[in-house]
Amino acid sequence: MLLLRPWQLVWLAAAVFVISAGYGALLPQWQGWLAILNPGASAAAVSRHIGFLSGMYTAGVLVGAPFWGALADRIGLGRVLIVGLVGYVSSLLVMLVPAFETLWGIYTLRVTTGFFVAAVVPVVSALVAEHTPQMQRARRFAWLGAMSLLGFLFGPALNIVARSVGSWADDGATTAALTAQAVIVLSAIFGAVMMIGLTRTLPEPIVAALAGSKEVPTFRTDRVALLWLSGAVTFVLSAFELGIVLQGQLHIGTSRREVAMMFAECAFAMLAVNALLFFTALLDKVPGRRVVATGLIVAIVGLSVLAFHHSNAWMYAGISFTAVGTGLILPVIAYRAAGASRGSLGTTMGGLAAAAGLGQTLGAAAGGWLFGALAQTSFAWLAAPLVGLLGILLARPAWGAAIPDGSRPKDSGGTRRTDTCSIE
């Protein structure tokens, strides 16, 4: 196995950070920019377009992830990663072309950006899995998760820089469109730096490590369990995050600042879970099905608290419990998928990204409908898929066995086998 050097790992983690930061930085800009592009549009219409744009982005990920994953298994993970970064940067810069500064132009480019992002994040995970010893994988996957969360938290800071750049470029008269354009330029610059850095630091043997592989990818029952788990948990998480956004409507007097604090609390709780996994290597020591069951129980408790709370203190407690619960499950999925055979790592990670994209898209749609019809008690209904998953784990040991423990069987040479896609 050709191992990643520390600076190569840093560049890969930085690529995940930059993609997440770019997404988080653009989110606050859509409302003002869409209002300029659609003069006279009502606030409700602008809100609908913001939701549709998020859906188009995830739709691009949903379509692109399986395609890029299968291609990576044929031509090499590193090559697909560089192509994805080139496409990501290009799709951002094209948004600045006047001909595309229309509503439908932005829709098209958001799909395109999501399509190329699907060639970056899953492929980074596959590269780390392919070139990391088994004993170090848990910590490195926890680190990747932490970098993604930190990138999302860094997004608002990028907006502050963008406002300063926009104000300087327009002699102090900053507009929403100019700020959004500055965010796009900064995101593209960071993406270009990652592209150049990875091109120079990933040596050719890693870039083309799987290009000549003759191994035929297989689709195993345990991988199906991973896909269902990923899609269901992401469905709940997407609707849960939408519920946080709608807290201002559910609770009269809740300000945007408080909603932002709820998002920050959610991100920091997940970050704390990733830190726990990083420093304790818990994924190597505890059976994964136990970690998943624990995460499901904690998330169910959190959603129940959110559904029936009557004070801000309990609301924040519910957010923390839900974030911690889902934050325990998602790293297990990625880590166990890293045990896929060398010839199917790209397909496996791409499939997980597609399942997560589908769950996110459906979760946003279902969450919007639920909160419009049932308001606060919608959180209780969101717990239903998690209760179902927990019931399956408890009632069907065979399905739970698709999430085996961390002690892998050893081959005749005394090393742990990593040629199966088993989750624990």
C-alpha positions, 0 to 999 in steps of 0.5 A, a space after each residue: 500500500 502506498 501511504 499518504 504523506 502528512 502534507 498530502 492528507 492536509 491538502 485532501 482535508 483542505 479540499 473538503 474544507 473549501 467545498 463546505 465553506 463555499 456552500 456555507 458562504 453562498 447560502 446567506 447570499 441567495 435571498 438578496 441576489 434573487 430579489 435583485 434578479 426577480 424585481 417585484 417577486 414576493 418574499 414567499 417566491 424568493 424563499 421557494 427559489 432558495 429551496 429549489 436551488 438547494 434541491 438542484 445542488 443536491 440533485 447534481 450530487 445525486 446524479 454525479 456521485 455514482 458516475 464519478 465513483 464508477 469512473 474513479 474505479 476505472 481511471 484512478 481516484 486522483 484523476 477524478 478528484 482533479 477533474 472535479 475541482 476543475 469543474 467546481 471552479 469553472 462552474 462558479 466562475 461561469 456564474 459571473 458571466 452576464 448571460 448566466 446572471 438569470 434565474 434559470 442560468 443560476 439553476 443550471 449552474 447549481 446543478 453543475 456545481 453539485 455534479 462536480 462536487 460529487 467528484 471531490 468529497 466522496 473521492 477524497 474519502 476513497 483516497 484516504 481509505 485506499 492509502 491509510 492503514 487500518 489502524 489510522 482510518 478512524 482518526 482520519 475519517 473523523 478529521 475529514 468530518 471535522 474539516 467539513 463542519 469547520 468549513 461550513 462554520 467558516 462560510 459566514 466569515 467568508 461573507 464578511 471578507 466578501 462585503 469588504 471586497 465588494 465595498 472597495 470595488 464599488 466605492 462603498 456602495 455594496 449591493 447584495 449582487 456584488 457581495 455574492 459575486 465576491 463570495 463566488 470569486 473567493 470560493 473559486 480562488 480557494 478551489 483553484 488553490 486546492 486544485 493546484 496544490 493537489 496536482 503538485 502533491 499527489 504523486 502519479 502512483 496515487 493519482 493512477 493507483 487503480 487505473 489498471 485494476 482488474 478487480 471487479 466491484 461487487 455489490 454486497 448486502 452490507 453495502 445496501 445496509 449502508 445506503 439505506 442507513 445513509 439515506 434515512 439519517 440524511 433525510 432526517 438531518 435535512 428536515 431537522 436543519 430546515 426546522 431550525 431555520 423555521 424556528 423564527 416562525 415557530 417561536 415569535 420573537 426568535 431572531 435571525 441571530 438566535 437561529 444562527 446560534 442554533 446552527 452554530 450549536 448544531 455544528 459544534 456538537 457534531 464537531 465535538 463528536 468528531 473530536 471524540 472519535 478522533 482522540 479515542 479511535 472509538 470506531 476501532 474499539 466498539 462494534 459499529 452497530 452499538 455506536 449506530 444504535 446509541 446514536 439513533 436513541 440519542 437523536 430520537 430523544 433530541 427530536 422528541 424534546 424539540 417536538 414538545 419543549 416549552 422553553 428555549 433551554 429545552 429547545 437548545 438541549 433537543 438540538 444538541 441531542 439530535 446533532 450528537 446522535 446523527 453525528 455518531 452515526 454518519 462517521 460510522 457509515 463512512 468509516 465502514 464503507 472504507 473497507 470496500 475492496 480496492 476496485 470498488 472504493 469509488 463506486 461505494 463512496 459515490 453510492 453513499 454520496 448519492 444516497 445522502 443526496 437523495 435523503 437530503 433532497 427528500 428531507 428538505 421537501 418533506 420537512 417543508 410540508 410537515 412544518 407547514 402542516 404540523 409546526 413544532 410537532 413535526 419533529 416527533 414525526 421526523 423521529 419515525 424513520 430513526 425509530 424504524 431503523 432502531 427497530 430493525 437493528 434490534 429485531 433483525 440481528 442478520 441486518 445488524 450483522 451488516 454493521 460488524 464490529 471493529 475486530 476484522 478477521 486476520 488473513 494467513 499473513 497475520 494482517 487484518 483483511 480490508 477487502 470487504 465492504 462491511 460496516 460495524 
